Amino acid sequence: MTATRMPPELAPGVVAGPIMFVRYAFPPNYHGACGPPDSQSLFEYGAGAVVDAGLRDLARQFAGAWPYLELIASATGVADPLDRRVVEAYWVGNRLLDAVGARPLGDSMDERFRLRTGRQFVNLAEAVVAGGMPHHSYHVFCIYPWVGLLGDDRRYEQALMVLDRCRVRWGQVRQVRDDQLVVESRPLLFEHGRLLLGAPRIETVERTLNGVGLVPEFAVGDWVSMHWEWVCDRLTPRQLSALRHYTRLHLDVVNDRLDHPGAITALG
Amino acid sequence: MCLGIPGRIVEIGPGSDLARVDVAGVVRDISLGLLDGPWAPGDYILIHSGFALERMTAEEARDALTVFDDGDMTSADAADVADPAVPR
């Protein structure tokens, strides 16, 4: 086994909110898909478990996630958008989401997207009325344009790949390697016009960058969260249940409750 | 970035589906594979998650960027479009 450096945790499985944010936000940032251009800085904050104004500034540059953190915090009376409870609510899910309410979410969507989407905004707003909550799966399934591209034969494959990897998914560790985990998880499928989770299959995900990891040791049998091709965190039974619940909620919304799922494909 | 952002192709190899694209001042690799070419430097596209989703006219791109400029467009928005598409 090669030496792997891992950051400290406040207690087993418990890290400060900003560090939890890094664990989930780093994977898309690594690809340049979200947040500030310098992913190495973000990674170093997570690896060292360092929380300072610089990390907070980086987090504010996630134009997709940050407004949801602000919304959850303000709607639930939490002062800090990077409070661990708020960060967990957005990426994994917890009861804070149920306390946000449809009107604040609708107001947030209006402020962020009405001007950009023009007459299409009414389609985007459907998901709020249909029970959407400010969870990352809402953003992926109800706001991103990719659901609307699933019916296009030419774009289907890439659309499903983006949706599956951009959602935070869960799985159970089957093998621990130096720099990777072998995980059993359920892939996102699109069958008969519906998004659903398929039968469990094995996938391999990254856990370190140049021998440095964001999460301390894993063990076979652990339940973990994953984002793009990276493992994000170990999941407690409560977190696993929440991630499943809010993911299924937004799959239900996009499958059954919208007249125009994926209608927003372009700027208005 | 959530709904797509305009970009301008600055460089593309012959027959390539990957282009270097100026997105609000940040140059990123963007896949053109979901759209029909031909492409040339100076063409405008609408981008999401590293893919071009629509071809745009210069006027459409300018109008869209005006919307961003009136809102909260930042360099981070520009960074929000680059390629996550190809898992390592």
HADDOCK unambig.tbl for C-alpha pairs under 7 A between the chains (distance, minus, plus):
assign (segid A and resid 28 and name CA) (segid B and resid 84 and name CA) 6.62 0.50 0.50
assign (segid A and resid 31 and name CA) (segid B and resid 82 and name CA) 6.91 0.50 0.50
assign (segid A and resid 31 and name CA) (segid B and resid 83 and name CA) 5.80 0.50 0.50
assign (segid A and resid 31 and name CA) (segid B and resid 84 and name CA) 4.66 0.50 0.50
assign (segid A and resid 32 and name CA) (segid B and resid 79 and name CA) 5.88 0.50 0.50
assign (segid A and resid 32 and name CA) (segid B and resid 80 and name CA) 6.34 0.50 0.50
assign (segid A and resid 32 and name CA) (segid B and resid 82 and name CA) 4.91 0.50 0.50
assign (segid A and resid 32 and name CA) (segid B and resid 83 and name CA) 6.08 0.50 0.50
assign (segid A and resid 32 and name CA) (segid B and resid 84 and name CA) 6.69 0.50 0.50
assign (segid A and resid 33 and name CA) (segid B and resid 49 and name CA) 5.77 0.50 0.50
assign (segid A and resid 33 and name CA) (segid B and resid 79 and name CA) 6.46 0.50 0.50
assign (segid A and resid 33 and name CA) (segid B and resid 80 and name CA) 4.54 0.50 0.50
assign (segid A and resid 33 and name CA) (segid B and resid 81 and name CA) 5.22 0.50 0.50
assign (segid A and resid 33 and name CA) (segid B and resid 82 and name CA) 4.87 0.50 0.50
assign (segid A and resid 33 and name CA) (segid B and resid 83 and name CA) 5.91 0.50 0.50
assign (segid A and resid 33 and name CA) (segid B and resid 84 and name CA) 5.69 0.50 0.50
assign (segid A and resid 34 and name CA) (segid B and resid 79 and name CA) 6.16 0.50 0.50
assign (segid A and resid 34 and name CA) (segid B and resid 80 and name CA) 4.08 0.50 0.50
assign (segid A and resid 35 and name CA) (segid B and resid 76 and name CA) 5.19 0.50 0.50
assign (segid A and resid 35 and name CA) (segid B and resid 79 and name CA) 6.24 0.50 0.50
assign (segid A and resid 35 and name CA) (segid B and resid 80 and name CA) 5.95 0.50 0.50
assign (segid A and resid 36 and name CA) (segid B and resid 76 and name CA) 4.89 0.50 0.50
assign (segid A and resid 36 and name CA) (segid B and resid 79 and name CA) 6.24 0.50 0.50
assign (segid A and resid 37 and name CA) (segid B and resid 76 and name CA) 6.95 0.50 0.50
assign (segid A and resid 37 and name CA) (segid B and resid 79 and name CA) 5.81 0.50 0.50
assign (segid A and resid 61 and name CA) (segid B and resid 76 and name CA) 5.43 0.50 0.50
assign (segid A and resid 62 and name CA) (segid B and resid 76 and name CA) 6.59 0.50 0.50
assign (segid A and resid 63 and name CA) (segid B and resid 1 and name CA) 5.73 0.50 0.50
assign (segid A and resid 63 and name CA) (segid B and resid 76 and name CA) 6.61 0.50 0.50
assign (segid A and resid 63 and name CA) (segid B and resid 77 and name CA) 6.06 0.50 0.50
assign (segid A and resid 64 and name CA) (segid B and resid 1 and name CA) 5.46 0.50 0.50
assign (segid A and resid 64 and name CA) (segid B and resid 2 and name CA) 6.18 0.50 0.50
assign (segid A and resid 115 and name CA) (segid B and resid 67 and name CA) 6.85 0.50 0.50
assign (segid A and resid 116 and name CA) (segid B and resid 67 and name CA) 6.24 0.50 0.50
assign (segid A and resid 143 and name CA) (segid B and resid 2 and name CA) 6.89 0.50 0.50
assign (segid A and resid 144 and name CA) (segid B and resid 2 and name CA) 5.95 0.50 0.50
assign (segid A and resid 144 and name CA) (segid B and resid 3 and name CA) 6.08 0.50 0.50
assign (segid A and resid 145 and name CA) (segid B and resid 3 and name CA) 6.39 0.50 0.50
assign (segid A and resid 154 and name CA) (segid B and resid 34 and name CA) 6.78 0.50 0.50
assign (segid A and resid 155 and name CA) (segid B and resid 34 and name CA) 6.04 0.50 0.50
assign (segid A and resid 162 and name CA) (segid B and resid 85 and name CA) 6.96 0.50 0.50
assign (segid A and resid 229 and name CA) (segid B and resid 87 and name CA) 6.43 0.50 0.50
assign (segid A and resid 266 and name CA) (segid B and resid 3 and name CA) 6.44 0.50 0.50
assign (segid A and resid 266 and name CA) (segid B and resid 4 and name CA) 6.43 0.50 0.50
assign (segid A and resid 267 and name CA) (segid B and resid 3 and name CA) 6.68 0.50 0.50
assign (segid A and resid 267 and name CA) (segid B and resid 4 and name CA) 6.77 0.50 0.50
assign (segid A and resid 267 and name CA) (segid B and resid 64 and name CA) 6.87 0.50 0.50
